[in-house]
Amino acid sequence: MVIGRRGRNIAVDEALDHVLGLTPFMDGSVREFQRHTSQFTPGKNFDDSGASGPWITTLDEIDDLDAVTVTTRVDGEVRQHAPLGDLITPIPEIIAYCSSFTTLEPGDVIATGTPGGVGVARDPALFLRPGMTVEVEVSAVGTLHNPVVASR
C-alpha cells in the first residue's frame, strides 16, 4: 500500500484514511544474503531488487479491499495467488503497527508480504535465473512485469 496522509500512532479504525492506494510490489530476495542474519534486511535491499508500480489505484476505486487478489507468475505460470482477506495481519493493523515505531509519510510504501508458494519453500525449490520474467498482479490495480537479470 502507498501512504497518502502523514501519521504516527494511527488507530486501527483510522488506518485506511492514511492510505492513498495500492500498487504492485516485488522485493526480489537475494536468498544467500537473506540468510546472513535472523533479519531479512540484507537480502531485500540489493540494487535493483525492489520494484513497484507502474501505477497506483486509489482506495476509492476499490470496492472490496479483502477481495483484491495478489498473483505472482514466473514465466507465465501461477506460483502464488491469494486475496488480501487471507493476510495473517489485516492491512489496518499493519498500518497501525508500523505507525507505532515510525511516522508514516505520504509516498511511503508498506509491502504486506506474499501469498504461500514462494520459490524457496517449494519441493523442489524454484530459484529465479536471468532470462526469467516475474509478474506481480494486484487484481484491482494491474500487473508489474520484472525481467530477471544478473547482479551487477
N, CA and C atoms as an extended XYZ file, in Angstrom:
456
Properties=species:S:1:pos:R:3:atomname:S:1:resname:S:1:resid:I:1 pbc="F F F"
N         0.838       -1.176        0.000 N   MET     1
C         0.000        0.000        0.000 CA  MET     1
C         0.880        1.236        0.000 C   MET     1
N         0.355        2.340       -0.494 N   VAL     2
C         1.082        3.601       -0.553 CA  VAL     2
C         0.386        4.574        0.402 C   VAL     2
N         1.160        5.140        1.295 N   ILE     3
C         0.616        6.080        2.275 CA  ILE     3
C         0.327        7.416        1.587 C   ILE     3
N        -0.805        8.009        1.935 N   GLY     4
C        -1.198        9.280        1.339 CA  GLY     4
C        -1.309       10.415        2.333 C   GLY     4
N        -1.377       10.061        3.640 N   ARG     5
C        -1.512       11.091        4.670 CA  ARG     5
C        -0.597       10.759        5.845 C   ARG     5
N         0.141       11.746        6.285 N   ARG     6
C         1.106       11.589        7.382 CA  ARG     6
C         0.390       11.111        8.647 C   ARG     6
N         1.094       10.257        9.405 N   GLY     7
C         0.517        9.816       10.667 CA  GLY     7
C         1.502        9.075       11.544 C   GLY     7
N         1.282        9.192       12.835 N   ARG     8
C         2.066        8.460       13.839 CA  ARG     8
C         1.076        7.953       14.875 C   ARG     8
N         1.283        6.743       15.371 N   ASN     9
C         0.384        6.111       16.344 CA  ASN     9
C        -1.066        6.138       15.842 C   ASN     9
N        -1.235        5.670       14.623 N   ILE    10
C        -2.540        5.671       13.961 CA  ILE    10
C        -3.405        4.550       14.546 C   ILE    10
N        -4.643        4.880       14.874 N   ALA    11
C        -5.586        3.872       15.370 CA  ALA    11
C        -6.001        2.947       14.228 C   ALA    11
N        -6.241        1.689       14.570 N   VAL    12
C        -6.640        0.709       13.559 CA  VAL    12
C        -7.863        1.189       12.783 C   VAL    12
N        -8.841        1.745       13.472 N   ASP    13
C       -10.074        2.158       12.787 CA  ASP    13
C        -9.907        3.414       11.944 C   ASP    13
N        -8.746        4.060       12.002 N   GLU    14
C        -8.458        5.227       11.170 CA  GLU    14
C        -7.366        4.952       10.129 C   GLU    14
N        -6.844        3.741       10.137 N   ALA    15
C        -5.673        3.415        9.323 CA  ALA    15
C        -5.907        3.606        7.826 C   ALA    15
N        -7.036        3.157        7.314 N   LEU    16
C        -7.264        3.262        5.867 CA  LEU    16
C        -7.404        4.707        5.411 C   LEU    16
N        -7.700        5.617        6.328 N   ASP    17
C        -7.760        7.046        5.989 CA  ASP    17
C        -6.383        7.594        5.622 C   ASP    17
N        -5.329        6.840        5.943 N   HIS    18
C        -3.960        7.264        5.670 CA  HIS    18
C        -3.392        6.631        4.400 C   HIS    18
N        -4.197        5.811        3.734 N   VAL    19
C        -3.733        5.097        2.539 CA  VAL    19
C        -4.181        5.832        1.285 C   VAL    19
N        -3.222        6.137        0.421 N   LEU    20
C        -3.554        6.694       -0.892 CA  LEU    20
C        -4.127        5.597       -1.775 C   LEU    20
N        -3.422        4.470       -1.839 N   GLY    21
C        -3.888        3.389       -2.695 CA  GLY    21
C        -2.964        2.198       -2.681 C   GLY    21
N        -3.169        1.329       -3.648 N   LEU    22
C        -2.392        0.099       -3.784 CA  LEU    22
C        -1.554        0.149       -5.043 C   LEU    22
N        -0.409       -0.517       -4.981 N   THR    23
C         0.457       -0.680       -6.142 CA  THR    23
C         1.119       -2.052       -6.038 C   THR    23
N         1.351       -2.729       -7.151 N   PRO    24
C         2.101       -3.983       -7.084 CA  PRO    24
C         3.527       -3.721       -6.609 C   PRO    24
N         4.094       -4.689       -5.899 N   PHE    25
C         5.455       -4.572       -5.388 CA  PHE    25
C         6.110       -5.943       -5.436 C   PHE    25
N         7.378       -5.975       -5.818 N   MET    26
C         8.160       -7.215       -5.787 CA  MET    26
C         9.509       -6.909       -5.184 C   MET    26
N         9.821       -7.563       -4.070 N   ASP    27
C        11.087       -7.258       -3.397 CA  ASP    27
C        12.286       -8.024       -3.950 C   ASP    27
N        12.079       -9.107       -4.660 N   GLY    28
C        13.187       -9.809       -5.314 CA  GLY    28
C        14.309      -10.214       -4.369 C   GLY    28
N        14.028      -11.104       -3.441 N   SER    29
C        15.003      -11.513       -2.433 CA  SER    29
C        16.259      -12.133       -3.022 C   SER    29
N        17.391      -11.775       -2.442 N   VAL    30
C        18.673      -12.416       -2.750 CA  VAL    30
C        18.913      -13.387       -1.590 C   VAL    30
N        18.519      -14.638       -1.781 N   ARG    31
C        18.436      -15.617       -0.696 CA  ARG    31
C        19.749      -15.827        0.056 C   ARG    31
N        20.878      -15.881       -0.643 N   GLU    32
C        22.124      -16.146        0.076 CA  GLU    32
C        22.463      -15.038        1.067 C   GLU    32
N        21.987      -13.810        0.823 N   PHE    33
C        22.196      -12.720        1.777 CA  PHE    33
C        21.055      -12.627        2.781 C   PHE    33
N        19.890      -13.079        2.403 N   GLN    34
C        18.744      -13.033        3.307 CA  GLN    34
C        18.990      -13.914        4.526 C   GLN    34
N        19.817      -14.912        4.397 N   ARG    35
C        20.071      -15.854        5.490 CA  ARG    35
C        21.316      -15.488        6.321 C   ARG    35
N        21.944      -14.359        6.041 N   HIS    36
C        23.123      -13.951        6.814 CA  HIS    36
C        22.794      -13.663        8.276 C   HIS    36
N        21.588      -13.168        8.517 N   THR    37
C        21.174      -12.830        9.878 CA  THR    37
C        19.750      -13.335       10.084 C   THR    37
N        19.235      -13.129       11.291 N   SER    38
C        17.842      -13.515       11.550 CA  SER    38
C        16.867      -12.519       10.928 C   SER    38
N        17.380      -11.388       10.474 N   GLN    39
C        16.566      -10.380        9.804 CA  GLN    39
C        16.752      -10.517        8.294 C   GLN    39
N        15.733      -10.144        7.515 N   PHE    40
C        15.795      -10.289        6.066 CA  PHE    40
C        16.436       -9.101        5.362 C   PHE    40
N        16.802       -8.057        6.104 N   THR    41
C        17.233       -6.799        5.501 CA  THR    41
C        18.297       -6.950        4.414 C   THR    41
N        19.412       -7.668        4.650 N   PRO    42
C        20.429       -7.731        3.586 CA  PRO    42
C        19.900       -8.311        2.270 C   PRO    42
N        19.076       -9.328        2.336 N   GLY    43
C        18.576       -9.971        1.130 CA  GLY    43
C        17.445       -9.240        0.437 C   GLY    43
N        16.932       -8.202        1.066 N   LYS    44
C        15.803       -7.462        0.497 CA  LYS    44
C        16.210       -6.089       -0.022 C   LYS    44
N        17.514       -5.769       -0.002 N   ASN    45
C        17.920       -4.403       -0.316 CA  ASN    45
C        19.086       -4.302       -1.286 C   ASN    45
N        19.200       -5.229       -2.198 N   PHE    46
C        20.223       -5.129       -3.243 CA  PHE    46
C        19.798       -4.092       -4.272 C   PHE    46
N        20.793       -3.485       -4.927 N   ASP    47
C        20.479       -2.571       -6.027 CA  ASP    47
C        19.558       -3.290       -7.014 C   ASP    47
N        18.529       -2.604       -7.455 N   ASP    48
C        17.595       -3.096       -8.467 CA  ASP    48
C        16.766       -4.300       -8.028 C   ASP    48
N        16.739       -4.619       -6.725 N   SER    49
C        15.993       -5.808       -6.300 CA  SER    49
C        14.559       -5.516       -5.902 C   SER    49
N        14.169       -4.270       -5.797 N   GLY    50
C        12.797       -3.931       -5.436 CA  GLY    50
C        12.139       -3.149       -6.555 C   GLY    50
N        10.945       -3.555       -6.915 N   ALA    51
C        10.226       -2.853       -7.984 CA  ALA    51
C         8.790       -2.639       -7.539 C   ALA    51
N         8.219       -1.513       -7.960 N   SER    52
C         6.811       -1.262       -7.664 CA  SER    52
C         6.192       -0.496       -8.820 C   SER    52
N         4.863       -0.507       -8.830 N   GLY    53
C         4.161        0.258       -9.854 CA  GLY    53
C         3.727       -0.616      -11.014 C   GLY    53
N         3.566       -0.049      -12.156 N   PRO    54
C         3.934        1.315      -12.540 CA  PRO    54
C         2.865        2.347      -12.237 C   PRO    54
N         1.831        2.006      -11.459 N   TRP    55
C         0.773        2.954      -11.151 CA  TRP    55
C         0.222        2.641       -9.775 C   TRP    55
N        -0.621        3.539       -9.278 N   ILE    56
C        -1.308        3.384       -8.003 CA  ILE    56
C        -2.807        3.478       -8.273 C   ILE    56
N        -3.565        2.576       -7.696 N   THR    57
C        -5.017        2.673       -7.733 CA  THR    57
C        -5.470        3.148       -6.364 C   THR    57
N        -6.201        4.256       -6.318 N   THR    58
C        -6.640        4.810       -5.043 CA  THR    58
C        -7.722        3.928       -4.421 C   THR    58
N        -7.804        3.970       -3.093 N   LEU    59
C        -8.749        3.109       -2.382 CA  LEU    59
C       -10.200        3.375       -2.776 C   LEU    59
N       -10.526        4.602       -3.156 N   ASP    60
C       -11.911        4.887       -3.544 CA  ASP    60
C       -12.316        4.170       -4.837 C   ASP    60
N       -11.338        3.632       -5.560 N   GLU    61
C       -11.619        2.878       -6.788 CA  GLU    61
C       -11.760        1.376       -6.529 C   GLU    61
N       -11.587        0.968       -5.273 N   ILE    62
C       -11.619       -0.454       -4.924 CA  ILE    62
C       -12.875       -0.733       -4.099 C   ILE    62
N       -13.726       -1.629       -4.595 N   ASP    63
C       -14.988       -1.924       -3.926 CA  ASP    63
C       -14.811       -2.732       -2.639 C   ASP    63
N       -13.981       -3.771       -2.675 N   ASP    64
C       -13.820       -4.675       -1.531 CA  ASP    64
C       -12.338       -4.997       -1.376 C   ASP    64
N       -11.689       -4.336       -0.441 N   LEU    65
C       -10.242       -4.496       -0.248 CA  LEU    65
C        -9.869       -5.944        0.042 C   LEU    65
N       -10.643       -6.633        0.875 N   ASP    66
C       -10.331       -8.020        1.216 CA  ASP    66
C       -10.408       -8.959        0.014 C   ASP    66
N       -11.194       -8.595       -1.007 N   ALA    67
C       -11.342       -9.447       -2.194 CA  ALA    67
C       -10.247       -9.226       -3.236 C   ALA    67
N        -9.464       -8.164       -3.075 N   VAL    68
C        -8.358       -7.907       -4.013 CA  VAL    68
C        -7.376       -9.070       -3.924 C   VAL    68
N        -6.982       -9.608       -5.077 N   THR    69
C        -6.056      -10.739       -5.069 CA  THR    69
C        -4.658      -10.313       -5.511 C   THR    69
N        -3.679      -11.047       -4.987 N   VAL    70
C        -2.287      -10.896       -5.394 CA  VAL    70
C        -1.886      -12.208       -6.057 C   VAL    70
N        -1.404      -12.098       -7.291 N   THR    71
C        -0.987      -13.274       -8.048 CA  THR    71
C         0.440      -13.052       -8.539 C   THR    71
N         1.285      -14.045       -8.334 N   THR    72
C         2.652      -13.996       -8.850 CA  THR    72
C         2.807      -15.104       -9.881 C   THR    72
N         3.332      -14.720      -11.046 N   ARG    73
C         3.609      -15.679      -12.113 CA  ARG    73
C         5.093      -15.629      -12.446 C   ARG    73
N         5.660      -16.794      -12.692 N   VAL    74
C         7.040      -16.896      -13.174 CA  VAL    74
C         6.967      -17.525      -14.553 C   VAL    74
N         7.429      -16.771      -15.547 N   ASP    75
C         7.350      -17.212      -16.942 CA  ASP    75
C         5.941      -17.666      -17.308 C   ASP    75
N         4.942      -16.914      -16.827 N   GLY    76
C         3.549      -17.162      -17.159 CA  GLY    76
C         2.839      -18.181      -16.290 C   GLY    76
N         3.560      -18.916      -15.451 N   GLU    77
C         2.952      -19.944      -14.605 CA  GLU    77
C         2.637      -19.369      -13.223 C   GLU    77
N         1.388      -19.533      -12.771 N   VAL    78
C         0.992      -19.023      -11.461 CA  VAL    78
C         1.750      -19.767      -10.370 C   VAL    78
N         2.420      -19.013       -9.513 N   ARG    79
C         3.175      -19.588       -8.394 CA  ARG    79
C         2.573      -19.222       -7.045 C   ARG    79
N         1.867      -18.090       -7.005 N   GLN    80
C         1.238      -17.633       -5.767 CA  GLN    80
C        -0.076      -16.944       -6.132 C   GLN    80
N        -1.085      -17.120       -5.292 N   HIS    81
C        -2.360      -16.457       -5.542 CA  HIS    81
C        -3.180      -16.486       -4.256 C   HIS    81
N        -3.626      -15.308       -3.804 N   ALA    82
C        -4.477      -15.239       -2.612 CA  ALA    82
C        -5.107      -13.855       -2.513 C   ALA    82
N        -6.268      -13.765       -1.856 N   PRO    83
C        -6.887      -12.459       -1.619 CA  PRO    83
C        -6.273      -11.777       -0.405 C   PRO    83
N        -6.354      -10.443       -0.370 N   LEU    84
C        -5.840       -9.698        0.781 CA  LEU    84
C        -6.552      -10.101        2.062 C   LEU    84
N        -7.788      -10.567        1.963 N   GLY    85
C        -8.512      -11.030        3.141 CA  GLY    85
C        -7.849      -12.202        3.833 C   GLY    85
N        -6.921      -12.880        3.156 N   ASP    86
C        -6.198      -14.009        3.747 CA  ASP    86
C        -4.928      -13.583        4.482 C   ASP    86
N        -4.602      -12.301        4.468 N   LEU    87
C        -3.403      -11.852        5.184 CA  LEU    87
C        -3.490      -12.262        6.651 C   LEU    87
N        -2.376      -12.688        7.221 N   ILE    88
C        -2.342      -13.054        8.641 CA  ILE    88
C        -2.700      -11.844        9.499 C   ILE    88
N        -2.169      -10.691        9.118 N   THR    89
C        -2.458       -9.440        9.815 CA  THR    89
C        -3.182       -8.524        8.837 C   THR    89
N        -4.389       -8.089        9.150 N   PRO    90
C        -5.131       -7.207        8.242 CA  PRO    90
C        -4.410       -5.879        8.002 C   PRO    90
N        -4.643       -5.300        6.827 N   ILE    91
C        -3.965       -4.065        6.433 CA  ILE    91
C        -4.098       -2.956        7.481 C   ILE    91
N        -5.269       -2.688        8.043 N   PRO    92
C        -5.333       -1.620        9.045 CA  PRO    92
C        -4.419       -1.873       10.256 C   PRO    92
N        -4.281       -3.132       10.649 N   GLU    93
C        -3.400       -3.459       11.779 CA  GLU    93
C        -1.928       -3.283       11.394 C   GLU    93
N        -1.583       -3.599       10.156 N   ILE    94
C        -0.206       -3.396        9.690 CA  ILE    94
C         0.144       -1.908        9.746 C   ILE    94
N        -0.761       -1.074        9.257 N   ILE    95
C        -0.520        0.375        9.258 CA  ILE    95
C        -0.391        0.884       10.688 C   ILE    95
N        -1.307        0.477       11.564 N   ALA    96
C        -1.256        0.919       12.958 CA  ALA    96
C         0.066        0.505       13.603 C   ALA    96
N         0.487       -0.729       13.362 N   TYR    97
C         1.745       -1.198       13.948 CA  TYR    97
C         2.932       -0.399       13.412 C   TYR    97
N         3.030       -0.259       12.094 N   CYS    98
C         4.151        0.489       11.519 CA  CYS    98
C         4.198        1.920       12.053 C   CYS    98
N         3.028        2.521       12.228 N   SER    99
C         2.997        3.902       12.719 CA  SER    99
C         3.312        3.992       14.205 C   SER    99
N         3.404        2.864       14.891 N   SER   100
C         3.758        2.889       16.316 CA  SER   100
C         5.259        3.082       16.526 C   SER   100
N         6.063        2.796       15.496 N   PHE   101
C         7.512        2.968       15.650 CA  PHE   101
C         8.125        3.963       14.672 C   PHE   101
N         7.330        4.441       13.695 N   THR   102
C         7.839        5.449       12.768 CA  THR   102
C         6.679        6.281       12.236 C   THR   102
N         6.975        7.510       11.920 N   THR   103
C         5.955        8.358       11.311 CA  THR   103
C         5.799        7.954        9.851 C   THR   103
N         4.596        7.668        9.453 N   LEU   104
C         4.327        7.342        8.055 CA  LEU   104
C         4.117        8.641        7.294 C   LEU   104
N         4.790        8.752        6.158 N   GLU   105
C         4.755        9.962        5.336 CA  GLU   105
C         4.129        9.659        3.981 C   GLU   105
N         3.481       10.648        3.358 N   PRO   106
C         2.955       10.434        2.020 CA  PRO   106
C         4.048        9.913        1.074 C   PRO   106
N         3.706        8.890        0.346 N   GLY   107
C         4.664        8.269       -0.570 CA  GLY   107
C         5.351        7.047        0.009 C   GLY   107
N         5.298        6.865        1.342 N   ASP   108
C         5.868        5.647        1.928 CA  ASP   108
C         5.113        4.439        1.387 C   ASP   108
N         5.837        3.350        1.186 N   VAL   109
C         5.245        2.110        0.705 CA  VAL   109
C         5.390        1.059        1.793 C   VAL   109
N         4.308        0.374        2.085 N   ILE   110
C         4.343       -0.756        3.012 CA  ILE   110
C         4.033       -2.002        2.198 C   ILE   110
N         5.007       -2.898        2.121 N   ALA   111
C         4.818       -4.174        1.425 CA  ALA   111
C         4.262       -5.171        2.437 C   ALA   111
N         3.156       -5.800        2.095 N   THR   112
C         2.439       -6.633        3.059 CA  THR   112
C         2.973       -8.053        3.181 C   THR   112
N         3.800       -8.471        2.296 N   GLY   113
C         4.218       -9.862        2.297 CA  GLY   113
C         3.688      -10.554        1.061 C   GLY   113
N         3.708      -11.854        1.088 N   THR   114
C         3.427      -12.620       -0.118 CA  THR   114
C         2.546      -13.821        0.198 C   THR   114
N         1.707      -14.241       -0.741 N   PRO   115
C         0.937      -15.468       -0.527 CA  PRO   115
C         1.860      -16.689       -0.458 C   PRO   115
N         1.334      -17.781        0.052 N   GLY   116
C         2.086      -19.034        0.070 CA  GLY   116
C         2.508      -19.431       -1.335 C   GLY   116
N         3.619      -20.151       -1.421 N   GLY   117
C         4.095      -20.628       -2.711 CA  GLY   117
C         5.430      -20.050       -3.113 C   GLY   117
N         6.092      -19.327       -2.207 N   VAL   118
C         7.379      -18.736       -2.512 CA  VAL   118
C         8.351      -19.838       -2.963 C   VAL   118
N         9.192      -19.507       -3.925 N   GLY   119
C        10.048      -20.497       -4.588 CA  GLY   119
C        10.940      -21.316       -3.682 C   GLY   119
N        11.536      -20.695       -2.685 N   VAL   120
C        12.468      -21.399       -1.808 CA  VAL   120
C        11.753      -22.484       -0.991 C   VAL   120
N        10.442      -22.331       -0.769 N   ALA   121
C         9.687      -23.291        0.033 CA  ALA   121
C         9.079      -24.415       -0.807 C   ALA   121
N         9.253      -24.356       -2.117 N   ARG   122
C         8.696      -25.396       -2.995 CA  ARG   122
C         9.583      -26.642       -2.967 C   ARG   122
N         9.016      -27.758       -3.371 N   ASP   123
C         9.779      -29.005       -3.460 CA  ASP   123
C         9.585      -29.578       -4.855 C   ASP   123
N        10.564      -29.441       -5.739 N   PRO   124
C        11.877      -28.832       -5.493 CA  PRO   124
C        11.785      -27.298       -5.476 C   PRO   124
N        12.763      -26.689       -4.841 N   ALA   125
C        12.802      -25.224       -4.745 CA  ALA   125
C        12.925      -24.609       -6.139 C   ALA   125
N        12.342      -23.431       -6.292 N   LEU   126
C        12.447      -22.686       -7.545 CA  LEU   126
C        13.212      -21.407       -7.264 C   LEU   126
N        14.344      -21.253       -7.897 N   PHE   127
C        15.122      -20.029       -7.772 CA  PHE   127
C        15.117      -19.312       -9.110 C   PHE   127
N        14.974      -18.001       -9.053 N   LEU   128
C        14.935      -17.209      -10.279 CA  LEU   128
C        16.311      -17.159      -10.923 C   LEU   128
N        16.325      -17.165      -12.257 N   ARG   129
C        17.564      -17.087      -13.024 CA  ARG   129
C        17.424      -16.008      -14.088 C   ARG   129
N        18.543      -15.420      -14.479 N   PRO   130
C        18.480      -14.429      -15.555 CA  PRO   130
C        17.752      -14.998      -16.772 C   PRO   130
N        16.909      -14.158      -17.347 N   GLY   131
C        16.112      -14.557      -18.502 CA  GLY   131
C        14.669      -14.864      -18.151 C   GLY   131
N        14.398      -15.167      -16.878 N   MET   132
C        13.024      -15.416      -16.449 CA  MET   132
C        12.288      -14.078      -16.333 C   MET   132
N        10.973      -14.153      -16.293 N   THR   133
C        10.141      -12.976      -16.063 CA  THR   133
C         9.210      -13.267      -14.896 C   THR   133
N         9.111      -12.306      -13.983 N   VAL   134
C         8.205      -12.411      -12.841 CA  VAL   134
C         7.150      -11.324      -12.983 C   VAL   134
N         5.895      -11.720      -12.835 N   GLU   135
C         4.783      -10.768      -12.872 CA  GLU   135
C         4.087      -10.802      -11.518 C   GLU   135
N         3.815       -9.623      -10.976 N   VAL   136
C         3.019       -9.497       -9.761 CA  VAL   136
C         1.762       -8.726      -10.146 C   VAL   136
N         0.634       -9.396      -10.038 N   GLU   137
C        -0.640       -8.781      -10.399 CA  GLU   137
C        -1.468       -8.537       -9.148 C   GLU   137
N        -1.952       -7.323       -8.999 N   VAL   138
C        -2.912       -6.972       -7.962 CA  VAL   138
C        -4.216       -6.721       -8.700 C   VAL   138
N        -5.241       -7.523       -8.410 N   SER   139
C        -6.426       -7.598       -9.264 CA  SER   139
C        -7.115       -6.265       -9.528 C   SER   139
N        -7.180       -5.396       -8.587 N   ALA   140
C        -7.873       -4.121       -8.790 CA  ALA   140
C        -6.930       -3.021       -9.267 C   ALA   140
N        -5.673       -3.394       -9.503 N   VAL   141
C        -4.655       -2.382       -9.795 CA  VAL   141
C        -3.998       -2.596      -11.148 C   VAL   141
N        -3.371       -3.745      -11.344 N   GLY   142
C        -2.655       -4.018      -12.581 CA  GLY   142
C        -1.515       -4.982      -12.334 C   GLY   142
N        -0.637       -5.098      -13.318 N   THR   143
C         0.434       -6.084      -13.274 CA  THR   143
C         1.787       -5.414      -13.450 C   THR   143
N         2.710       -5.770      -12.567 N   LEU   144
C         4.105       -5.341      -12.619 CA  LEU   144
C         4.898       -6.458      -13.290 C   LEU   144
N         5.630       -6.136      -14.348 N   HIS   145
C         6.442       -7.118      -15.078 CA  HIS   145
C         7.909       -6.872      -14.769 C   HIS   145
N         8.610       -7.921      -14.323 N   ASN   146
C        10.023       -7.791      -13.956 CA  ASN   146
C        10.865       -8.829      -14.687 C   ASN   146
N        11.767       -8.401      -15.545 N   PRO   147
C        12.730       -9.363      -16.090 CA  PRO   147
C        13.790       -9.654      -15.028 C   PRO   147
N        14.203      -10.889      -14.946 N   VAL   148
C        15.257      -11.265      -14.006 CA  VAL   148
C        16.589      -11.102      -14.727 C   VAL   148
N        17.494      -10.313      -14.148 N   VAL   149
C        18.805      -10.068      -14.744 CA  VAL   149
C        19.892      -10.425      -13.744 C   VAL   149
N        21.085      -10.663      -14.240 N   ALA   150
C        22.220      -10.987      -13.372 CA  ALA   150
C        22.587       -9.765      -12.543 C   ALA   150
N        23.110      -10.013      -11.370 N   SER   151
C        23.548       -8.957      -10.468 CA  SER   151
C        24.703       -8.194      -11.096 C   SER   151
N        24.698       -6.887      -10.861 N   ARG   152
C        25.793       -6.064      -11.393 CA  ARG   152
C        26.993       -6.103      -10.496 C   ARG   152
